Amino acid sequence: MKRTVILSTNNNPNYLNYVPYVQKAWNKLGWNTLTFTFGTTVSTQDPINNMIDMTFSTPGYRSETIVQCARLLGHRFTDGLLMTSDIDMMPCSDYWCPNENKVTVYGFDLTERSQYPICYIAMKSENWDKVIPEMSLIELLSKFPNAKSDNWNKWWSIDQQIITQRINELVPNELLDLNDRGFTRSKGFNAKLAKGRIDRHNWDTTFHNLDAKIDAHMPRPFNRKEAEKVLKLLK
């Protein structure tokens, strides 16, 4: 079955410039990509394996909300096994093996089981269609008032709020496959970070520690040198 990672970006260079690196990394692992864009034109050197779709303005909603939530409609543009991720989250190893017959959620423990993290949720396009039956972004967002909230904590995570509510309402427990990630602590850094993640909050230490590398939460602002270093981990 074709496997596709659903990504998105607006024209913020801190995210936009990671597009070719993240696409190439997923391709190396056998995944295609579909990237939704807003306010910018993006090209790819490999259009067969990397689809680009431009998301247009949805009145009353921030560009961040538009591109974040557009990922929940990826099944309207391609089929097969679809998994959501972030454009600044770069894979480092072949970690993701979702069950095609279930709804697979990675890292629920990372949110203290409050929301299903958009990195990473995988299911067949037919199941996405059941969980997100809306045909358009405006139809979907109109049902969730937090999408227009002035409170950052409410609007920034609206994509996760939506998918968490829908999975809890519509997916039977026996069809839900939860894969905990686990945490690690870095020397000299008090906060817990995702196990196996090279993290921009403690980049040098997590890059060089002995954990098996799973993914990398890329630095801001965009850093070409570090993107190329992470890509080399996928030999």
Secondary structure, DSSP 8 states (H G I E B T S, - for coil): --EEEEEEE-S-HHHHTTHHHHHHHHHHTT-EEEEEESSS----S-TTTEEEEE----TTS-HHHHHHHHGGGGGGT--SEEEE--TTEEE-SS-----TTSEEEE-GGGGTTSS--STTEEEEHHHHHHH---SSHHHHHTT-GGGG-S-HHHHTTHHHHHHHHHHHHHS-GGGEEEE---EEE-TT--SEEETTEEEGGGHHHHHHSSS---EEE--SS--HHHHHHHHHT--
